[in-house]
Amino acid sequence: MSDLPGWVLPLALFVVPLLVALVVNRLFRGRRGIASIWVLTWFVTVCWVFALVVILRQVR
């Protein structure tokens, strides 16, 4: 996993759950998308988590 660029894991943790939410909304709820506030919330959450990961790696 160390040979992957640093942006792959944050991108995957942002994109994969959004794709799952899109599929669930489309198949089970009959909706065509996701509310933009939830996308923004998820983006900010992923950014905070990976900021903490970078800080903790530097401390170690």
Backbone bond lengths (Angstrom), bond angles and torsions (degrees), N, CA, C in turn:
res aa  C-N    CA-C-N  psi(-1)  N-CA   C-N-CA  omega(-1)  CA-C   N-CA-C  phi
1 M - - - 1.442 - - 1.531 110.47 -
2 S 1.304 118.17 -21.10 1.458 120.98 -178.00 1.525 112.34 -72.67
3 D 1.339 118.66 -14.24 1.456 120.31 179.79 1.529 112.52 -86.20
4 L 1.327 117.90 -3.72 1.458 121.66 177.09 1.522 110.16 -81.61
5 P 1.341 116.98 146.73 1.470 118.25 174.44 1.532 110.72 -62.78
6 G 1.315 116.82 155.52 1.453 121.88 -175.31 1.516 114.92 -65.50
7 W 1.327 118.45 -18.04 1.459 121.20 -176.93 1.526 113.46 -89.70
8 V 1.328 118.63 -9.44 1.471 121.02 -174.49 1.529 111.64 -68.70
9 L 1.310 118.41 -47.80 1.465 120.98 -177.92 1.531 112.45 -65.81
10 P 1.339 119.92 -46.58 1.468 118.27 176.54 1.525 112.60 -60.99
11 L 1.320 116.45 -39.66 1.463 119.75 178.62 1.523 111.14 -63.67
12 A 1.333 116.47 -42.90 1.466 120.20 179.20 1.524 110.97 -64.79
13 L 1.335 116.97 -40.95 1.464 119.60 179.47 1.526 112.62 -70.01
14 F 1.312 117.09 -18.80 1.456 120.03 175.78 1.527 111.17 -88.34
15 V 1.316 117.29 -44.93 1.467 121.79 -171.89 1.523 112.50 -78.61
16 V 1.322 118.16 -44.41 1.473 120.99 -175.09 1.536 112.35 -59.49
17 P 1.339 120.14 -49.86 1.471 118.46 178.13 1.534 113.28 -62.79
18 L 1.339 116.91 -33.48 1.464 118.68 177.52 1.521 111.52 -67.15
19 L 1.324 116.62 -39.48 1.470 119.53 176.63 1.528 111.25 -64.78
20 V 1.317 116.63 -40.11 1.470 120.17 177.11 1.523 110.08 -62.70
21 A 1.325 116.73 -43.32 1.467 120.00 178.74 1.523 111.63 -63.31
22 L 1.325 116.99 -38.76 1.462 120.18 176.73 1.516 111.71 -62.37
23 V 1.327 116.28 -44.15 1.463 120.60 -179.82 1.526 110.54 -64.80
24 V 1.320 117.27 -44.99 1.465 121.06 179.73 1.525 110.32 -62.32
25 N 1.326 116.71 -45.70 1.461 119.34 178.98 1.523 111.49 -61.88
26 R 1.299 117.12 -40.15 1.467 120.80 -177.03 1.531 111.56 -71.54
27 L 1.320 116.98 -46.07 1.469 120.54 -173.57 1.521 113.24 -80.98
28 F 1.329 117.55 -40.71 1.455 119.85 -170.74 1.523 114.06 -104.05
29 R 1.310 117.58 -23.45 1.462 119.64 -176.78 1.521 112.93 -113.15
30 G 1.317 117.41 -9.93 1.450 120.99 178.71 1.515 114.51 72.98
31 R 1.309 118.38 18.03 1.461 122.39 178.89 1.517 109.47 -98.18
32 R 1.304 115.81 159.35 1.460 119.97 -176.89 1.518 114.18 -99.96
33 G 1.297 120.35 -7.96 1.459 119.97 -176.40 1.515 113.00 -159.50
34 I 1.323 113.84 -163.35 1.463 122.06 179.41 1.528 106.83 -124.06
35 A 1.306 116.40 143.30 1.468 120.24 176.83 1.528 109.53 -61.37
36 S 1.309 115.92 136.35 1.463 120.41 -176.06 1.530 112.07 -61.97
37 I 1.311 117.98 -29.55 1.459 119.95 179.16 1.524 111.05 -64.92
38 W 1.327 117.30 -34.45 1.466 120.34 178.19 1.527 111.31 -71.89
39 V 1.322 117.30 -36.45 1.470 120.48 176.27 1.518 109.82 -64.77
40 L 1.323 117.01 -44.85 1.456 120.65 178.35 1.524 111.60 -63.69
41 T 1.320 116.53 -42.35 1.471 121.07 178.30 1.514 110.91 -60.78
42 W 1.327 117.20 -44.10 1.459 120.89 -179.47 1.527 110.59 -66.09
43 F 1.339 117.18 -39.99 1.461 121.48 178.63 1.529 110.93 -61.26
44 V 1.321 116.54 -46.82 1.469 120.43 179.83 1.525 110.84 -64.26
45 T 1.332 117.16 -39.98 1.466 120.75 178.17 1.524 111.42 -61.56
46 V 1.326 117.13 -46.25 1.472 120.73 179.22 1.524 110.36 -63.21
47 C 1.320 117.46 -40.47 1.469 120.31 178.08 1.528 111.76 -61.93
48 W 1.327 117.17 -44.23 1.468 120.71 179.00 1.516 111.41 -63.94
49 V 1.315 116.99 -44.11 1.462 120.18 -179.01 1.523 110.40 -61.13
50 F 1.324 117.36 -44.96 1.454 118.53 -178.23 1.522 112.89 -75.81
51 A 1.308 117.90 -24.20 1.460 119.39 171.35 1.528 109.73 -64.95
52 L 1.332 116.30 -42.92 1.466 120.08 176.52 1.523 111.95 -63.49
53 V 1.324 116.66 -39.23 1.472 120.28 178.35 1.513 109.96 -62.26
54 V 1.322 117.78 -44.93 1.474 120.86 179.48 1.521 110.64 -62.96
55 I 1.320 117.01 -43.20 1.473 120.41 179.61 1.523 110.56 -63.90
56 L 1.316 117.63 -44.66 1.475 119.79 -179.40 1.518 112.17 -67.17
57 R 1.322 117.46 -32.59 1.477 119.71 175.26 1.520 111.06 -65.62
58 Q 1.336 116.63 -37.54 1.455 120.06 179.63 1.523 111.91 -70.75
59 V 1.320 117.48 -33.51 1.450 121.54 178.86 1.526 110.69 -68.49
60 R 1.329 115.74 -39.15 1.453 120.58 -179.04 1.468 108.64 -70.53
